[in-house]
Amino acid sequence: MPVIKSSTHLVVLDVVVTDSKGQPAKNLLPQDFTVLEDGVPQKITSFEAPDQHLAAPEGDKKRIVNEPGTRGPRGASSASAPAFTILVLDELNSEVAEQAYGRVAIEKFLKSHGPLLQQPTALMILGQKQLELLHDYSRDAHALVEALHHRHAELPASLMHAEATGALERLSKTLWAVQQIAAANSHFAGRKNLLWIGPGFPVLNQMAAFDADDRHRLEAAINEETSSLVDARVVVYTIDPLGLPVTPTLYLYDGSLDASLMGENSDELVFENIALETGGRILRLSNDVDVAISTSVEDGATYYTLAYSPTNHDWNGKFRKLQVEVVGSGLRARTRKGYYALNDTSLTDHQIDNVLTRAIINSLTYRSLGVSAAFAPADPGSGQFKIEVDGRALDWKLLPNGKHRCEVTVLIAIVGVRDRVVANSVRQMEVVLDEKDFEKQWDKPVTFKVASLMPPKAKLARVVVRDASNGHVGSADLSRESLLAR
């Protein structure tokens, strides 16, 4: 079982409630819920109903309310945000036919739910080499379809290596992709529903061929990625794009598996079990894959958010089992399975370096800080970056003299040919404002300026900003055209 960790003393649960027919129950009240931690009832201190997680009205096509990386007015709830959808087509682990069915299902879903999608949706592909972002969060269904058309399918070369070592390599790449998604989508409001469209990864039955070290590394990686997903409020839904036409449709509303229908034991489903641990679902044996996608999107959009402070104050690192009960005939509540109670600890310098390095090499944009950047060339081979950060997302500290201070780390990496970093710079920077200026600047970007080398063969620059107090990270990319523009 994946090890889900928590380093906060406030436990936040996204809970999906369905009736006996699998339809979402949307009109429940706080008194209808009971949260049990290790069997002990907990006092719910915060409650949000599904209608508090709605996206912008259909007529508002110019902007996304609570877009990742933005913040609302001062004092607004950070949890009140719409759900976000992440569609991932897994080509790394799919045969040609499975890729084709997956593409058709995604396109059919987008066209039938457009032109304005219910939720901000990102589209990605896990290819033979890496995770690729085809289109960032958008509610424009046509733009997402066009992005899918522009990315041609790949031959599944990695599946030619069917032996255990080949399977382990593919699983490692898959888990690394999950880590990238979790890291880029952490620390901003709202539930993120990750719809993983692929045939699955039943390799535990092959693990007898692995030595003890391989098994340990595999289990540790699964534990780590599951924990990172839970911390980022990412809930996984796995959808088999091929299905089995001679068997009944199987939708899992309570996280259980019918082994007689599955044809395999659920314990063998390595990647799919992550879905159950995060509070998601495994959808297999369905002929209408686009319907399965739609069902997952609706399931993930109609969620309640509950929060409580645990009555058990012993933060000893042990696992705590979570259960949510709901009043009503035939109603079932689904959320994450539990967490490991860890005390808050500050990151070491080495750990911070790892966070910044991963943000540089991640193909996805980090969003917990709203970051934009521009480059102004100066002398040949150099210039200055102007970096703007949403000040509402920064952690301002009130100093004894009444002033407000924030501190950030700014990392700039210049990428050249063959995706090599040809120049980089790191700066620790601070902003100190008196009360009057702080009130004036609250809803305006905070600007940082950093001088940098700019090698002539630079093709991309990535700017990463990390809040030194709360650890939130934002990033922005500049193309070669942006770097050369005057």
C-alpha positions in Angstrom: 0.0 0.0 0.0 1.4 3.5 -0.9 2.6 5.5 2.1 0.6 8.8 2.3 2.4 11.4 4.4 1.1 14.7 5.8 3.2 17.5 7.3 0.3 19.7 8.4 -1.7 19.9 11.6 -4.8 20.9 9.6 -6.1 18.0 7.6 -8.0 19.0 4.4 -10.2 16.3 2.7 -11.8 16.5 -0.7 -14.8 14.2 -0.5 -17.0 12.9 -3.3 -20.4 11.6 -2.3 -22.5 9.4 -4.7 -25.9 7.7 -4.4 -26.7 4.1 -5.1 -26.7 4.8 -8.9 -23.3 6.4 -8.8 -24.7 9.9 -9.2 -23.2 12.8 -7.2 -25.0 14.0 -4.1 -24.7 17.8 -4.1 -26.9 19.2 -1.4 -25.5 17.8 1.8 -24.8 19.9 4.9 -21.9 19.8 7.4 -24.0 17.9 10.0 -24.5 15.1 7.4 -20.8 14.2 7.6 -18.7 12.4 10.2 -14.9 12.3 9.9 -13.2 9.4 11.7 -9.4 9.3 12.2 -8.4 5.9 13.5 -12.0 5.4 14.4 -12.2 8.6 16.5 -14.7 11.3 15.4 -13.2 14.7 14.6 -14.7 18.1 14.7 -15.2 19.6 11.2 -13.9 23.2 11.4 -14.4 24.1 7.7 -16.9 23.0 5.1 -17.4 23.8 1.5 -20.2 22.5 -0.7 -19.7 21.6 -4.4 -21.4 24.9 -5.6 -18.5 26.8 -4.0 -16.1 25.1 -6.4 -17.8 26.2 -9.7 -15.7 27.7 -12.5 -16.5 31.0 -14.2 -20.0 31.5 -15.7 -20.3 30.3 -19.3 -20.5 33.8 -20.7 -17.1 34.7 -19.2 -14.7 33.4 -21.9 -11.9 35.9 -21.3 -10.5 34.6 -18.1 -10.6 31.7 -15.7 -11.8 32.4 -12.2 -9.1 31.2 -9.7 -6.7 30.3 -12.5 -3.7 28.4 -11.2 -1.1 30.8 -9.8 -3.6 33.6 -9.0 -5.1 34.6 -5.7 -8.3 36.2 -4.7 -8.9 39.3 -2.4 -7.1 39.4 0.9 -8.7 37.1 3.4 -10.4 35.0 0.8 -10.5 31.3 1.3 -7.7 29.5 -0.5 -9.7 26.4 -0.8 -12.7 27.9 -2.6 -11.6 27.2 -6.2 -13.0 25.2 -9.1 -11.7 21.7 -9.8 -9.0 21.4 -12.5 -8.7 18.6 -15.0 -5.5 17.1 -16.2 -5.8 14.7 -19.2 -2.8 12.5 -19.7 -2.6 10.1 -22.7 -0.1 7.4 -21.7 1.7 6.4 -25.0 4.7 5.0 -23.2 2.8 2.0 -21.9 0.3 1.7 -24.8 0.1 -0.3 -27.9 -0.7 1.4 -31.2 -4.4 0.5 -31.0 -4.7 1.7 -27.4 -3.1 5.0 -28.4 -5.6 5.4 -31.2 -8.6 4.6 -29.0 -7.3 7.0 -26.3 -6.9 9.9 -28.8 -10.4 9.3 -30.3 -11.9 9.3 -26.8 -10.2 12.5 -25.7 -11.2 14.3 -28.9 -14.8 13.0 -28.7 -15.0 14.2 -25.0 -13.6 17.6 -25.8 -15.9 18.2 -28.8 -19.0 17.0 -27.0 -18.3 19.2 -23.9 -17.1 22.3 -25.8 -16.8 25.0 -26.9 -16.4 26.1 -23.3 -15.4 23.3 -21.0 -16.8 23.0 -17.5 -13.3 23.1 -15.9 -9.9 24.5 -16.8 -8.2 21.5 -18.5 -4.6 20.7 -19.3 -3.6 18.2 -22.0 -0.4 16.1 -21.7 1.2 13.0 -23.3 3.6 10.6 -21.7 5.8 9.8 -24.7 8.7 7.4 -25.1 11.2 9.9 -23.7 9.3 12.3 -21.4 6.1 13.9 -20.3 5.0 16.6 -22.8 2.6 19.5 -22.1 0.5 19.8 -25.3 -1.7 22.6 -23.9 -1.8 24.4 -20.6 -5.0 24.9 -18.6 -7.7 26.2 -20.8 -11.5 25.9 -21.1 -11.3 26.3 -24.9 -12.1 22.8 -26.2 -11.1 23.6 -29.8 -7.6 24.7 -28.7 -7.1 21.5 -26.8 -8.2 19.4 -29.8 -5.9 21.3 -32.1 -3.0 20.7 -29.7 -3.7 17.0 -29.8 -3.8 17.0 -33.6 -0.4 18.7 -33.8 1.3 15.9 -31.7 1.7 12.8 -33.8 1.6 9.4 -32.2 4.8 7.4 -31.5 5.6 3.7 -32.1 5.6 2.0 -28.7 9.3 1.0 -28.9 9.6 0.6 -25.1 7.0 -2.2 -25.1 9.4 -4.3 -27.2 11.3 -4.8 -24.0 8.8 -7.1 -22.2 11.1 -8.5 -19.7 11.0 -7.3 -16.1 13.9 -4.8 -16.5 12.0 -3.1 -19.4 8.8 -3.0 -17.3 10.7 -1.5 -14.4 12.2 1.2 -16.6 8.8 2.2 -18.0 7.3 2.3 -14.5 10.1 4.5 -13.3 9.5 6.9 -16.2 5.7 6.8 -15.4 6.3 7.6 -11.7 8.7 10.4 -12.6 5.9 11.9 -14.8 3.5 11.7 -11.9 6.1 13.5 -9.7 6.4 16.3 -12.2 2.6 16.8 -12.3 2.3 16.8 -8.5 5.2 19.2 -8.0 3.9 21.7 -10.7 0.4 21.6 -9.3 1.0 21.8 -5.6 0.2 24.7 -3.2 -2.5 26.4 -5.2 -6.2 26.2 -4.3 -8.6 23.6 -5.8 -8.7 19.9 -6.4 -6.8 18.7 -9.4 -8.3 15.6 -11.1 -5.7 13.6 -13.0 -7.3 11.4 -15.7 -4.7 8.9 -16.8 -5.7 7.3 -20.0 -3.8 4.1 -20.6 -4.0 0.4 -20.3 -2.6 0.3 -16.8 0.5 -1.2 -15.3 0.0 -4.7 -13.8 3.5 -5.6 -13.1 3.5 -6.8 -9.5 3.1 -10.4 -10.8 6.5 -9.9 -12.5 8.2 -8.7 -9.3 9.4 -12.1 -8.5 12.0 -11.5 -11.2 13.2 -8.4 -9.3 15.8 -8.6 -6.7 15.2 -7.2 -3.2 16.8 -3.8 -3.9 14.6 -3.3 -7.0 11.5 -4.2 -5.1 12.4 -1.8 -2.3 13.1 1.0 -4.7 9.8 0.4 -6.6 7.8 0.4 -3.4 9.5 3.5 -2.1 8.9 5.4 -5.4 5.2 4.5 -5.4 4.9 5.6 -1.7 6.7 8.9 -2.5 4.6 9.8 -5.6 1.4 8.9 -3.8 2.3 11.2 -1.0 3.2 14.0 -3.4 -0.2 13.6 -5.1 -2.1 13.8 -1.8 -0.1 16.8 -0.7 -0.9 18.6 -4.0 -4.6 17.7 -3.8 -4.3 15.7 -7.0 -6.8 12.8 -7.3 -6.1 10.1 -9.9 -8.6 8.4 -12.2 -7.2 5.6 -14.4 -9.1 4.9 -17.6 -8.4 1.9 -19.9 -8.8 3.2 -23.5 -9.4 -0.2 -25.0 -11.9 -1.8 -22.8 -13.3 -5.3 -23.3 -16.4 -5.5 -25.5 -17.7 -8.8 -24.2 -17.8 -7.8 -20.5 -20.1 -5.5 -18.6 -19.1 -1.9 -17.9 -17.4 -1.5 -14.6 -17.4 1.9 -12.8 -16.0 1.9 -9.3 -17.9 4.3 -7.1 -16.5 3.2 -3.7 -12.9 2.3 -4.6 -13.6 -1.4 -4.5 -12.6 -3.9 -7.2 -14.6 -6.8 -8.5 -11.8 -9.3 -9.2 -14.1 -11.6 -11.2 -14.8 -8.8 -13.7 -11.3 -7.4 -13.7 -9.7 -10.8 -14.5 -6.8 -9.9 -12.2 -6.2 -9.2 -8.6 -6.3 -5.5 -7.7 -3.1 -5.8 -5.7 -1.3 -6.4 -9.1 -2.3 -3.0 -10.4 0.6 -1.0 -9.3 -0.2 2.3 -10.9 -3.9 2.0 -10.6 -3.8 1.5 -6.9 -2.5 5.0 -6.6 -5.9 6.1 -7.8 -7.6 4.4 -4.8 -5.2 5.8 -2.3 -5.8 9.4 -3.5 -9.5 9.0 -3.4 -10.0 8.5 -7.1 -11.3 5.6 -9.2 -10.3 2.8 -11.5 -12.4 2.7 -14.7 -11.9 -0.4 -16.8 -14.0 -2.6 -19.1 -15.9 0.3 -20.5 -16.7 0.5 -24.2 -17.5 4.2 -24.2 -14.2 5.7 -23.0 -15.2 9.3 -23.7 -18.2 8.6 -21.3 -15.7 7.3 -18.7 -13.7 10.5 -19.1 -16.8 12.6 -18.7 -17.9 10.6 -15.7 -14.5 11.2 -14.1 -14.6 14.9 -14.8 -18.1 15.2 -13.2 -17.2 13.0 -10.3 -14.1 15.1 -9.6 -16.0 18.4 -10.0 -18.8 17.7 -7.4 -16.7 17.5 -4.3 -17.0 18.7 -0.7 -14.0 20.1 1.1 -13.8 19.3 4.8 -11.1 20.4 7.2 -10.3 19.5 10.8 -7.6 19.7 13.4 -6.8 16.2 14.7 -7.5 15.4 18.3 -4.4 13.2 18.4 -1.5 15.7 18.9 1.2 13.0 18.9 3.0 13.7 15.6 4.9 10.4 15.7 5.0 9.7 12.0 2.6 6.8 12.3 -0.2 6.1 9.7 -3.6 7.4 10.5 -6.6 5.8 8.8 -9.3 8.2 7.5 -13.0 7.4 7.0 -15.8 9.7 6.1 -19.4 8.6 6.9 -22.4 10.4 5.4 -26.1 10.4 6.5 -28.5 9.2 3.8 -29.8 6.0 2.3 -27.4 4.5 -0.3 -24.9 7.4 0.0 -21.2 6.6 -0.2 -18.3 9.0 0.6 -14.9 8.6 -1.0 -11.7 10.4 0.0 -8.1 9.6 0.5 -7.3 6.5 2.6 -5.2 8.3 5.3 -1.9 10.0 6.1 1.3 9.7 8.0 1.4 12.2 10.9 4.7 14.1 10.5 5.7 17.2 12.3 6.4 20.3 10.2 10.1 20.6 9.5 12.1 23.2 7.6 13.9 22.0 4.4 17.6 21.8 4.5 19.7 23.7 2.0 20.2 20.5 0.0 16.5 19.8 -0.1 15.8 23.3 -1.3 18.4 22.9 -4.0 16.6 19.7 -5.1 13.3 21.6 -5.3 14.8 24.3 -7.4 16.6 21.9 -9.7 13.4 19.9 -10.3 11.5 23.0 -11.1 14.1 23.9 -13.7 14.0 20.5 -15.5 10.2 20.0 -15.1 8.4 20.4 -18.5 5.4 21.8 -16.7 4.9 25.3 -15.2 4.8 25.7 -11.5 1.8 27.6 -10.3 1.7 28.3 -6.6 3.2 31.7 -7.3 1.9 33.7 -10.2 5.2 34.5 -12.1 5.7 36.3 -15.4 9.1 37.4 -16.9 10.5 39.5 -19.7 14.1 39.9 -20.9 15.7 43.2 -22.1 19.0 42.7 -24.0 21.8 45.1 -23.2 25.4 44.5 -24.3 26.0 41.5 -26.6 25.7 38.4 -24.5 23.9 39.9 -21.5 20.8 41.7 -20.4 18.3 42.0 -17.6 15.3 39.9 -16.6 12.2 41.7 -15.2 10.3 39.3 -13.1 6.8 40.0 -11.7 5.3 37.9 -8.9 1.7 38.1 -7.7 2.2 39.8 -4.3 -1.0 38.3 -2.9 0.6 34.8 -3.1 3.8 35.8 -1.3 4.2 35.2 2.5 4.7 38.7 4.0 6.1 38.9 7.5 5.3 41.8 9.8 8.5 43.1 11.3 8.8 44.7 14.8 9.2 48.1 13.2 5.7 47.7 11.5 7.1 47.1 8.1 6.2 44.1 5.9 8.9 41.9 4.4 9.0 39.0 1.9 12.0 37.0 0.7 12.4 34.9 -2.4 15.0 32.8 -4.2 15.2 33.5 -7.9 16.8 31.0 -10.2 17.3 31.6 -13.9 18.5 28.8 -16.3 19.4 29.5 -19.9 19.0 26.4 -22.1 20.9 26.0 -25.4 21.2 23.2 -28.0 20.6 19.6 -26.9 18.7 21.0 -23.9 21.9 21.8 -22.0 22.0 24.6 -19.4 24.5 27.1 -20.8 24.1 29.7 -18.1 22.4 30.1 -14.8 22.2 32.5 -11.8 20.7 32.3 -8.3 19.7 35.3 -6.3 18.3 35.8 -2.8 16.1 38.9 -2.9 13.8 40.7 -0.5 11.2 43.4 -0.5 10.5 45.6 2.6 7.4 47.9 2.6 6.0 50.2 5.2 2.3 49.8 6.0 1.2 52.5 3.6 3.1 51.2 0.6 2.1 47.6 1.5 -1.6 48.5 1.3 -1.1 50.2 -2.0 1.0 47.4 -3.5 -1.1 44.5 -2.2 -3.0 43.8 -5.5 -0.1 44.7 -7.7 2.8 42.5 -8.9 6.1 42.6 -7.0 9.0 43.3 -9.4 12.5 41.8 -9.2 15.2 42.6 -11.7 18.1 40.3 -12.3 21.1 40.8 -14.6 22.1 37.7 -16.6 24.4 36.4 -19.3 22.7 35.5 -22.5 24.8 33.1 -24.7 24.1 33.6 -28.5 22.8 30.0 -28.9 20.2 30.3 -26.1 16.8 28.8 -27.1 14.9 29.0 -23.9 15.1 30.6 -20.4 13.2 29.3 -17.4 12.7 31.6 -14.4 11.9 29.9 -11.1 10.8 31.9 -8.0 10.5 30.3 -4.5 9.1 32.0 -1.5 11.7 31.5 1.3 9.0 31.4 4.0 6.2 29.1 2.8 8.2 27.2 0.0 5.7 28.0 -2.7 7.2 28.0 -6.2 6.3 29.6 -9.5 8.0 29.5 -12.9 7.8 31.1 -16.3 9.4 30.2 -19.7 10.8 32.6 -22.3 11.2 31.4 -25.9 14.2 32.3 -28.1 12.1 35.0 -29.8 11.3 36.6 -26.5 15.0 36.6 -25.5 16.1 38.2 -28.8 13.3 40.8 -28.9 14.3 44.4 -28.2 
